[in-house]
Amino acid sequence: MQAQLIALDWGTTSLRAYKLGSNGQVLDQRSLASGIMHLPSAPRMIAGQSCADGFELAFDEACGDWLDAQPSLPVIACGMVGSAQGWREAAYCDTPANVANLGSSLQTVRSLRGIDVHIVPGVIQRSRLPNVMRGEETQVLGVLQNLPVMAGDNLLIGLPGSHSKWVEVVEGCITHFDTFMTGELFAVLSEHSILGRTQQRTPAFDGAAFDRGVQVALSVDGEIGPLSTLFSARSLGLTGELSATAQPDYLSGLLIGHELSALATVHRHRRHSAKLPSIILIGNAQLCARYQRALDTCGFPHVTLAEQATERGLWQLAVSAGLLGKTAPVQPD
Amino acid sequence: MQAQLIALDWGTTSLRAYKLGSNGQVLDQRSLASGIMHLPSAPRMIAGQSCADGFELAFDEACGDWLDAQPSLPVIACGMVGSAQGWREAAYCDTPANVANLGSSLQTVRSLRGIDVHIVPGVIQRSRLPNVMRGEETQVLGVLQNLPVMAGDNLLIGLPGSHSKWVEVVEGCITHFDTFMTGELFAVLSEHSILGRTQQRTPAFDGAAFDRGVQVALSVDGEIGPLSTLFSARSLGLTGELSATAQPDYLSGLLIGHELSALATVHRHRRHSAKLPSIILIGNAQLCARYQRALDTCGFPHVTLAEQATERGLWQLAVSAGLLGKTAPVQPD
């Protein structure tokens, strides 16, 4: 099958490239380590010119051969590639944001080989404490496309990660979202704080330690908040009640438990209802499994996992932007 | 005046030495950088022997000349010098703990020059989430000694620091305490997280930015908790609402505000009263000034600062342990 679109998920630490066929079917895909903070630097010939630009080099590695085969394929990209530190800044779109808003706001950068790369803008929520996302908006749109019409009313889309996002959607629009720095906090505490000194990391997931951390966050002892309960990851070790190998997953459960406990509280307030929303999770499978486990413990009634959210979102945005109509007629093989 | 006691406040990063006269009067004092994680290592002659032991070297630097002048002065020390990583481990005493309990539980290590160093144990609270302190117990006892008899009933003693301690006292006993990792969290976030990348540090304190952080923590926006509000230190910068130079003190205020908000909530619950306790703060003057400012904003009605808490506490413990009676008769000068 001939390709219709090259879709790039270009974040801080990685670059995923998809070759998509008709209806967005994935024909080929690749994952490179060339995130915008880890770009290649060795100069190379691109389109007959010597090139040392990291974005050009990464772009060529990711999909140069696909473009050699079909030189007029349209290219769309989302993620930190559109940030101020990216290839070309794509200014945030305000909430509410949907496929039409974002699709009509793509920023372009012309690559050395003459191909325009269309960059999806992030989304900004100008609340008293503003919130921003870049990349997650595309994943959310990819999920919404595949939802039953009525599913959105009591739905919350979760994107666990360094900075978890929890996104409310109404009729296909991103209307509100919250950020939690849970993942980054876990990383800096484990690597740079006193809590890391007694941790012993193992490859296996310690479900009991994780669940214990979640339970502490939800318990009466958790009411004092994470700034205080954090210390229990050390003090339970000092009293011999938490082994060194259990400490990382205990801390992970504790932080995720505090995140979800706060999330449940604010959503009950906002919806004036004790009923919690259904959840769709998008992201890394192992991390989503942790969140699914903790969401169950927190009483969220219905949790599902989304797949192929990014490539579906990029496809939808390309359709909306009319990029596919620009494809030159394909030469037969 | 002849000295009666050498008192050492020996923590992780510093060693403070006091030469105390009758009634605990401070005759001389010194501050060294020789905390237990920064001990000297260059071998030297001590008491006629070549010595490369870091604790011996630091001890000799801190008070060797005082002991040369009065070789039989008793020596007492508190802080991390009594931890598992210290000179000699002094096992924690359980709450409730007072001067008598702790004074009768001193651990001793005999130094190269033949002098016993008496080490104050820390205190452990064996609650579901255990809590420990080491050094702070001595400061609390030093403050209690100087309180009016009736002051303790609705009193909370605060020791801001890397790990803030909030200590409840009843009739001269440490009965309960909480720990908040606020100071260490501020440090690791500023040095190692994305929040630090946009911070620009200046020597001057930005009171308006600090107050704004406190207010956010106390506001309806703060109900989502610190794991989420933390991100505002970045997002307010992205929208141009918080300058790079204001970000450090905003983050400091935000974290301290969340700490004090949680503290107020749990104390109201525990005391079954809307009335907040009076506060005595012990510690670094600049940090205490921040806490005093934030405590006022949080509605704590009466906040005072303690002075000379450590040296007074060490004196009391030495008296209780009978160390002063052991002093050999002083030779006239």
HADDOCK unambig.tbl for C-alpha pairs under 7 A between the chains (distance, minus, plus):
assign (segid A and resid 129 and name CA) (segid B and resid 232 and name CA) 5.69 0.50 0.50
assign (segid A and resid 129 and name CA) (segid B and resid 236 and name CA) 6.82 0.50 0.50
assign (segid A and resid 130 and name CA) (segid B and resid 232 and name CA) 6.65 0.50 0.50
assign (segid A and resid 130 and name CA) (segid B and resid 235 and name CA) 5.72 0.50 0.50
assign (segid A and resid 130 and name CA) (segid B and resid 236 and name CA) 6.29 0.50 0.50
assign (segid A and resid 131 and name CA) (segid B and resid 235 and name CA) 6.02 0.50 0.50
assign (segid A and resid 132 and name CA) (segid B and resid 235 and name CA) 6.88 0.50 0.50
assign (segid A and resid 179 and name CA) (segid B and resid 228 and name CA) 5.56 0.50 0.50
assign (segid A and resid 179 and name CA) (segid B and resid 231 and name CA) 6.88 0.50 0.50
assign (segid A and resid 180 and name CA) (segid B and resid 227 and name CA) 5.25 0.50 0.50
assign (segid A and resid 180 and name CA) (segid B and resid 228 and name CA) 4.11 0.50 0.50
assign (segid A and resid 181 and name CA) (segid B and resid 227 and name CA) 5.55 0.50 0.50
assign (segid A and resid 181 and name CA) (segid B and resid 228 and name CA) 6.15 0.50 0.50
assign (segid A and resid 181 and name CA) (segid B and resid 231 and name CA) 6.57 0.50 0.50
assign (segid A and resid 182 and name CA) (segid B and resid 227 and name CA) 6.09 0.50 0.50
assign (segid A and resid 188 and name CA) (segid B and resid 188 and name CA) 6.55 0.50 0.50
assign (segid A and resid 188 and name CA) (segid B and resid 192 and name CA) 6.46 0.50 0.50
assign (segid A and resid 188 and name CA) (segid B and resid 193 and name CA) 6.78 0.50 0.50
assign (segid A and resid 192 and name CA) (segid B and resid 188 and name CA) 6.46 0.50 0.50
assign (segid A and resid 193 and name CA) (segid B and resid 188 and name CA) 6.78 0.50 0.50
assign (segid A and resid 224 and name CA) (segid B and resid 262 and name CA) 5.31 0.50 0.50
assign (segid A and resid 224 and name CA) (segid B and resid 263 and name CA) 6.86 0.50 0.50
assign (segid A and resid 224 and name CA) (segid B and resid 266 and name CA) 6.38 0.50 0.50
assign (segid A and resid 225 and name CA) (segid B and resid 262 and name CA) 6.51 0.50 0.50
assign (segid A and resid 227 and name CA) (segid B and resid 180 and name CA) 5.24 0.50 0.50
assign (segid A and resid 227 and name CA) (segid B and resid 181 and name CA) 5.56 0.50 0.50
assign (segid A and resid 227 and name CA) (segid B and resid 182 and name CA) 6.09 0.50 0.50
assign (segid A and resid 227 and name CA) (segid B and resid 259 and name CA) 6.74 0.50 0.50
assign (segid A and resid 228 and name CA) (segid B and resid 179 and name CA) 5.55 0.50 0.50
assign (segid A and resid 228 and name CA) (segid B and resid 180 and name CA) 4.11 0.50 0.50
assign (segid A and resid 228 and name CA) (segid B and resid 181 and name CA) 6.15 0.50 0.50
assign (segid A and resid 231 and name CA) (segid B and resid 179 and name CA) 6.87 0.50 0.50
assign (segid A and resid 231 and name CA) (segid B and resid 181 and name CA) 6.58 0.50 0.50
assign (segid A and resid 232 and name CA) (segid B and resid 129 and name CA) 5.68 0.50 0.50
assign (segid A and resid 232 and name CA) (segid B and resid 130 and name CA) 6.62 0.50 0.50
assign (segid A and resid 235 and name CA) (segid B and resid 130 and name CA) 5.71 0.50 0.50
assign (segid A and resid 235 and name CA) (segid B and resid 131 and name CA) 6.01 0.50 0.50
assign (segid A and resid 235 and name CA) (segid B and resid 132 and name CA) 6.84 0.50 0.50
assign (segid A and resid 236 and name CA) (segid B and resid 129 and name CA) 6.81 0.50 0.50
assign (segid A and resid 236 and name CA) (segid B and resid 130 and name CA) 6.28 0.50 0.50
assign (segid A and resid 259 and name CA) (segid B and resid 227 and name CA) 6.74 0.50 0.50
assign (segid A and resid 262 and name CA) (segid B and resid 224 and name CA) 5.30 0.50 0.50
assign (segid A and resid 262 and name CA) (segid B and resid 225 and name CA) 6.51 0.50 0.50
assign (segid A and resid 263 and name CA) (segid B and resid 224 and name CA) 6.87 0.50 0.50
assign (segid A and resid 266 and name CA) (segid B and resid 224 and name CA) 6.39 0.50 0.50
